[in-house]
């Protein structure tokens, strides 16, 4: 009996700018990201679609930081110049994925 190899290609699309991407990795559980020009180059998640002609039924929503930024390094700034803490990829059924932008943690020691 011959073994059948099923195609593993997946189609992905950005709901904000329409960028398309394909993957061919069996068992992939990681959602691809891309630097979206619609969001000034922020890394946003792509949404799986069934063909390259389908429009994704999702949207990206930026989550602004609501705390004090101070001297932190690695802050991600949004298109309007506000600090961004995450991007939600929201679907019509109410589910969402979150991509968090964590600043670089560090301690500043000063000699006295």
CNS distance restraints for C-alpha pairs under 8 A (distance, minus, plus):
assign (resid   8 and name CA) (resid  23 and name CA) 7.97 0.50 0.50
assign (resid   8 and name CA) (resid  24 and name CA) 5.40 0.50 0.50
assign (resid   8 and name CA) (resid  25 and name CA) 6.56 0.50 0.50
assign (resid   8 and name CA) (resid  26 and name CA) 5.74 0.50 0.50
assign (resid   9 and name CA) (resid  22 and name CA) 6.61 0.50 0.50
assign (resid   9 and name CA) (resid  23 and name CA) 5.51 0.50 0.50
assign (resid   9 and name CA) (resid  24 and name CA) 4.33 0.50 0.50
assign (resid   9 and name CA) (resid  25 and name CA) 7.22 0.50 0.50
assign (resid  10 and name CA) (resid  22 and name CA) 5.51 0.50 0.50
assign (resid  10 and name CA) (resid  23 and name CA) 5.31 0.50 0.50
assign (resid  10 and name CA) (resid  24 and name CA) 6.44 0.50 0.50
assign (resid  10 and name CA) (resid  48 and name CA) 7.07 0.50 0.50
assign (resid  10 and name CA) (resid  49 and name CA) 7.71 0.50 0.50
assign (resid  10 and name CA) (resid  50 and name CA) 7.57 0.50 0.50
assign (resid  11 and name CA) (resid  20 and name CA) 7.36 0.50 0.50
assign (resid  11 and name CA) (resid  21 and name CA) 6.11 0.50 0.50
assign (resid  11 and name CA) (resid  22 and name CA) 4.68 0.50 0.50
assign (resid  11 and name CA) (resid  23 and name CA) 6.82 0.50 0.50
assign (resid  11 and name CA) (resid  48 and name CA) 5.76 0.50 0.50
assign (resid  11 and name CA) (resid  49 and name CA) 5.45 0.50 0.50
assign (resid  11 and name CA) (resid  50 and name CA) 6.26 0.50 0.50
assign (resid  11 and name CA) (resid  51 and name CA) 6.17 0.50 0.50
assign (resid  11 and name CA) (resid  52 and name CA) 6.60 0.50 0.50
assign (resid  12 and name CA) (resid  20 and name CA) 5.68 0.50 0.50
assign (resid  12 and name CA) (resid  21 and name CA) 5.07 0.50 0.50
assign (resid  12 and name CA) (resid  22 and name CA) 5.89 0.50 0.50
assign (resid  12 and name CA) (resid  23 and name CA) 7.97 0.50 0.50
assign (resid  12 and name CA) (resid  32 and name CA) 7.98 0.50 0.50
assign (resid  12 and name CA) (resid  46 and name CA) 5.67 0.50 0.50
assign (resid  12 and name CA) (resid  47 and name CA) 5.29 0.50 0.50
assign (resid  12 and name CA) (resid  48 and name CA) 4.38 0.50 0.50
assign (resid  12 and name CA) (resid  49 and name CA) 5.58 0.50 0.50
assign (resid  13 and name CA) (resid  18 and name CA) 5.90 0.50 0.50
assign (resid  13 and name CA) (resid  19 and name CA) 5.51 0.50 0.50
assign (resid  13 and name CA) (resid  20 and name CA) 4.42 0.50 0.50
assign (resid  13 and name CA) (resid  21 and name CA) 6.26 0.50 0.50
assign (resid  13 and name CA) (resid  46 and name CA) 5.20 0.50 0.50
assign (resid  13 and name CA) (resid  47 and name CA) 5.34 0.50 0.50
assign (resid  13 and name CA) (resid  48 and name CA) 6.46 0.50 0.50
assign (resid  13 and name CA) (resid  49 and name CA) 6.73 0.50 0.50
assign (resid  13 and name CA) (resid  55 and name CA) 7.82 0.50 0.50
assign (resid  13 and name CA) (resid  56 and name CA) 6.68 0.50 0.50
assign (resid  14 and name CA) (resid  18 and name CA) 4.92 0.50 0.50
assign (resid  14 and name CA) (resid  19 and name CA) 5.20 0.50 0.50
assign (resid  14 and name CA) (resid  20 and name CA) 6.62 0.50 0.50
assign (resid  14 and name CA) (resid  36 and name CA) 7.96 0.50 0.50
assign (resid  14 and name CA) (resid  44 and name CA) 7.90 0.50 0.50
assign (resid  14 and name CA) (resid  45 and name CA) 7.05 0.50 0.50
assign (resid  14 and name CA) (resid  46 and name CA) 4.72 0.50 0.50
assign (resid  14 and name CA) (resid  47 and name CA) 6.14 0.50 0.50
assign (resid  14 and name CA) (resid  56 and name CA) 7.45 0.50 0.50
assign (resid  15 and name CA) (resid  46 and name CA) 7.28 0.50 0.50
assign (resid  15 and name CA) (resid  47 and name CA) 7.11 0.50 0.50
assign (resid  15 and name CA) (resid  55 and name CA) 7.45 0.50 0.50
assign (resid  15 and name CA) (resid  56 and name CA) 5.68 0.50 0.50
assign (resid  15 and name CA) (resid  57 and name CA) 7.46 0.50 0.50
assign (resid  15 and name CA) (resid  58 and name CA) 6.09 0.50 0.50
assign (resid  15 and name CA) (resid  59 and name CA) 5.54 0.50 0.50
assign (resid  15 and name CA) (resid  60 and name CA) 7.04 0.50 0.50
assign (resid  16 and name CA) (resid  36 and name CA) 7.64 0.50 0.50
assign (resid  16 and name CA) (resid  38 and name CA) 6.38 0.50 0.50
assign (resid  16 and name CA) (resid  59 and name CA) 6.64 0.50 0.50
assign (resid  16 and name CA) (resid  60 and name CA) 6.65 0.50 0.50
assign (resid  17 and name CA) (resid  36 and name CA) 6.84 0.50 0.50
assign (resid  17 and name CA) (resid  37 and name CA) 7.12 0.50 0.50
assign (resid  17 and name CA) (resid  38 and name CA) 5.85 0.50 0.50
assign (resid  20 and name CA) (resid  52 and name CA) 7.35 0.50 0.50
assign (resid  31 and name CA) (resid  45 and name CA) 6.48 0.50 0.50
assign (resid  31 and name CA) (resid  46 and name CA) 6.66 0.50 0.50
assign (resid  31 and name CA) (resid  47 and name CA) 7.74 0.50 0.50
assign (resid  32 and name CA) (resid  45 and name CA) 6.01 0.50 0.50
assign (resid  32 and name CA) (resid  46 and name CA) 5.80 0.50 0.50
assign (resid  33 and name CA) (resid  43 and name CA) 5.87 0.50 0.50
assign (resid  33 and name CA) (resid  44 and name CA) 5.27 0.50 0.50
assign (resid  33 and name CA) (resid  45 and name CA) 4.43 0.50 0.50
assign (resid  33 and name CA) (resid  46 and name CA) 5.76 0.50 0.50
assign (resid  34 and name CA) (resid  42 and name CA) 7.81 0.50 0.50
assign (resid  34 and name CA) (resid  43 and name CA) 5.14 0.50 0.50
assign (resid  34 and name CA) (resid  44 and name CA) 5.66 0.50 0.50
assign (resid  34 and name CA) (resid  45 and name CA) 6.67 0.50 0.50
assign (resid  34 and name CA) (resid  46 and name CA) 7.24 0.50 0.50
assign (resid  35 and name CA) (resid  40 and name CA) 7.98 0.50 0.50
assign (resid  35 and name CA) (resid  41 and name CA) 4.51 0.50 0.50
assign (resid  35 and name CA) (resid  42 and name CA) 5.21 0.50 0.50
assign (resid  35 and name CA) (resid  43 and name CA) 4.46 0.50 0.50
assign (resid  35 and name CA) (resid  44 and name CA) 6.51 0.50 0.50
assign (resid  36 and name CA) (resid  40 and name CA) 6.52 0.50 0.50
assign (resid  36 and name CA) (resid  41 and name CA) 4.74 0.50 0.50
assign (resid  36 and name CA) (resid  42 and name CA) 5.72 0.50 0.50
assign (resid  36 and name CA) (resid  43 and name CA) 6.26 0.50 0.50
assign (resid  36 and name CA) (resid  44 and name CA) 6.47 0.50 0.50
assign (resid  37 and name CA) (resid  41 and name CA) 4.98 0.50 0.50
assign (resid  37 and name CA) (resid  42 and name CA) 7.66 0.50 0.50
assign (resid  39 and name CA) (resid  78 and name CA) 7.02 0.50 0.50
assign (resid  39 and name CA) (resid  79 and name CA) 5.95 0.50 0.50
assign (resid  40 and name CA) (resid  78 and name CA) 6.89 0.50 0.50
assign (resid  40 and name CA) (resid  79 and name CA) 5.31 0.50 0.50
assign (resid  42 and name CA) (resid  76 and name CA) 7.94 0.50 0.50
assign (resid  42 and name CA) (resid  78 and name CA) 7.32 0.50 0.50
assign (resid  44 and name CA) (resid  60 and name CA) 7.68 0.50 0.50
assign (resid  44 and name CA) (resid  87 and name CA) 6.78 0.50 0.50
assign (resid  44 and name CA) (resid  99 and name CA) 7.27 0.50 0.50
assign (resid  45 and name CA) (resid  89 and name CA) 6.90 0.50 0.50
assign (resid  45 and name CA) (resid  99 and name CA) 7.43 0.50 0.50
assign (resid  47 and name CA) (resid  56 and name CA) 6.43 0.50 0.50
assign (resid  47 and name CA) (resid  58 and name CA) 7.40 0.50 0.50
assign (resid  48 and name CA) (resid  56 and name CA) 7.41 0.50 0.50
assign (resid  49 and name CA) (resid  54 and name CA) 6.27 0.50 0.50
assign (resid  49 and name CA) (resid  55 and name CA) 7.40 0.50 0.50
assign (resid  49 and name CA) (resid  56 and name CA) 6.13 0.50 0.50
assign (resid  50 and name CA) (resid  54 and name CA) 6.71 0.50 0.50
assign (resid  57 and name CA) (resid  91 and name CA) 6.29 0.50 0.50
assign (resid  57 and name CA) (resid  92 and name CA) 6.72 0.50 0.50
assign (resid  58 and name CA) (resid  89 and name CA) 6.56 0.50 0.50
assign (resid  58 and name CA) (resid  90 and name CA) 5.37 0.50 0.50
assign (resid  58 and name CA) (resid  91 and name CA) 4.44 0.50 0.50
assign (resid  58 and name CA) (resid  92 and name CA) 6.53 0.50 0.50
assign (resid  59 and name CA) (resid  89 and name CA) 5.63 0.50 0.50
assign (resid  59 and name CA) (resid  90 and name CA) 5.34 0.50 0.50
assign (resid  59 and name CA) (resid  91 and name CA) 6.76 0.50 0.50
assign (resid  60 and name CA) (resid  87 and name CA) 6.50 0.50 0.50
assign (resid  60 and name CA) (resid  88 and name CA) 5.63 0.50 0.50
assign (resid  60 and name CA) (resid  89 and name CA) 4.62 0.50 0.50
assign (resid  60 and name CA) (resid  90 and name CA) 6.27 0.50 0.50
assign (resid  61 and name CA) (resid  87 and name CA) 5.67 0.50 0.50
assign (resid  61 and name CA) (resid  88 and name CA) 5.13 0.50 0.50
assign (resid  61 and name CA) (resid  89 and name CA) 6.51 0.50 0.50
assign (resid  61 and name CA) (resid  90 and name CA) 7.37 0.50 0.50
assign (resid  62 and name CA) (resid  84 and name CA) 6.85 0.50 0.50
assign (resid  62 and name CA) (resid  85 and name CA) 7.95 0.50 0.50
assign (resid  62 and name CA) (resid  86 and name CA) 6.19 0.50 0.50
assign (resid  62 and name CA) (resid  87 and name CA) 4.62 0.50 0.50
assign (resid  62 and name CA) (resid  88 and name CA) 6.41 0.50 0.50
assign (resid  63 and name CA) (resid  84 and name CA) 5.88 0.50 0.50
assign (resid  63 and name CA) (resid  85 and name CA) 5.74 0.50 0.50
assign (resid  63 and name CA) (resid  86 and name CA) 5.09 0.50 0.50
assign (resid  63 and name CA) (resid  87 and name CA) 5.79 0.50 0.50
assign (resid  63 and name CA) (resid  88 and name CA) 7.26 0.50 0.50
assign (resid  64 and name CA) (resid  82 and name CA) 6.87 0.50 0.50
assign (resid  64 and name CA) (resid  83 and name CA) 5.97 0.50 0.50
assign (resid  64 and name CA) (resid  84 and name CA) 4.49 0.50 0.50
assign (resid  64 and name CA) (resid  85 and name CA) 5.63 0.50 0.50
assign (resid  64 and name CA) (resid  86 and name CA) 7.24 0.50 0.50
assign (resid  65 and name CA) (resid  82 and name CA) 7.88 0.50 0.50
assign (resid  65 and name CA) (resid  83 and name CA) 5.64 0.50 0.50
assign (resid  65 and name CA) (resid  84 and name CA) 5.32 0.50 0.50
assign (resid  65 and name CA) (resid  85 and name CA) 5.03 0.50 0.50
assign (resid  69 and name CA) (resid  83 and name CA) 7.95 0.50 0.50
assign (resid  72 and name CA) (resid 103 and name CA) 6.72 0.50 0.50
assign (resid  72 and name CA) (resid 104 and name CA) 6.98 0.50 0.50
assign (resid  72 and name CA) (resid 105 and name CA) 7.57 0.50 0.50
assign (resid  73 and name CA) (resid 103 and name CA) 6.06 0.50 0.50
assign (resid  73 and name CA) (resid 104 and name CA) 5.52 0.50 0.50
assign (resid  73 and name CA) (resid 105 and name CA) 7.73 0.50 0.50
assign (resid  74 and name CA) (resid 102 and name CA) 7.67 0.50 0.50
assign (resid  74 and name CA) (resid 103 and name CA) 4.76 0.50 0.50
assign (resid  74 and name CA) (resid 104 and name CA) 5.34 0.50 0.50
assign (resid  75 and name CA) (resid  83 and name CA) 6.61 0.50 0.50
assign (resid  75 and name CA) (resid  84 and name CA) 7.61 0.50 0.50
assign (resid  75 and name CA) (resid 101 and name CA) 7.74 0.50 0.50
assign (resid  75 and name CA) (resid 102 and name CA) 7.63 0.50 0.50
assign (resid  75 and name CA) (resid 103 and name CA) 5.36 0.50 0.50
assign (resid  75 and name CA) (resid 104 and name CA) 7.86 0.50 0.50
assign (resid  76 and name CA) (resid  83 and name CA) 5.77 0.50 0.50
assign (resid  76 and name CA) (resid  84 and name CA) 5.57 0.50 0.50
assign (resid  76 and name CA) (resid  85 and name CA) 7.33 0.50 0.50
assign (resid  76 and name CA) (resid 101 and name CA) 6.71 0.50 0.50
assign (resid  76 and name CA) (resid 103 and name CA) 7.78 0.50 0.50
assign (resid  77 and name CA) (resid  81 and name CA) 5.58 0.50 0.50
assign (resid  77 and name CA) (resid  82 and name CA) 5.55 0.50 0.50
assign (resid  77 and name CA) (resid  83 and name CA) 4.48 0.50 0.50
assign (resid  77 and name CA) (resid  84 and name CA) 5.63 0.50 0.50
assign (resid  78 and name CA) (resid  82 and name CA) 5.39 0.50 0.50
assign (resid  78 and name CA) (resid  83 and name CA) 6.02 0.50 0.50
assign (resid  78 and name CA) (resid  84 and name CA) 5.82 0.50 0.50
assign (resid  84 and name CA) (resid 101 and name CA) 7.23 0.50 0.50
assign (resid  85 and name CA) (resid 100 and name CA) 6.02 0.50 0.50
assign (resid  85 and name CA) (resid 101 and name CA) 5.26 0.50 0.50
assign (resid  85 and name CA) (resid 102 and name CA) 7.00 0.50 0.50
assign (resid  86 and name CA) (resid  98 and name CA) 6.56 0.50 0.50
assign (resid  86 and name CA) (resid  99 and name CA) 5.45 0.50 0.50
assign (resid  86 and name CA) (resid 100 and name CA) 4.23 0.50 0.50
assign (resid  86 and name CA) (resid 101 and name CA) 5.48 0.50 0.50
assign (resid  87 and name CA) (resid  98 and name CA) 5.72 0.50 0.50
assign (resid  87 and name CA) (resid  99 and name CA) 5.25 0.50 0.50
assign (resid  87 and name CA) (resid 100 and name CA) 6.60 0.50 0.50
assign (resid  88 and name CA) (resid  96 and name CA) 6.25 0.50 0.50
assign (resid  88 and name CA) (resid  97 and name CA) 5.65 0.50 0.50
assign (resid  88 and name CA) (resid  98 and name CA) 4.59 0.50 0.50
assign (resid  88 and name CA) (resid  99 and name CA) 6.54 0.50 0.50
assign (resid  89 and name CA) (resid  96 and name CA) 5.28 0.50 0.50
assign (resid  89 and name CA) (resid  97 and name CA) 5.17 0.50 0.50
assign (resid  89 and name CA) (resid  98 and name CA) 6.39 0.50 0.50
assign (resid  90 and name CA) (resid  94 and name CA) 6.74 0.50 0.50
assign (resid  90 and name CA) (resid  95 and name CA) 6.13 0.50 0.50
assign (resid  90 and name CA) (resid  96 and name CA) 4.35 0.50 0.50
assign (resid  90 and name CA) (resid  97 and name CA) 6.77 0.50 0.50
assign (resid  91 and name CA) (resid  95 and name CA) 5.56 0.50 0.50
assign (resid  91 and name CA) (resid  96 and name CA) 5.95 0.50 0.50
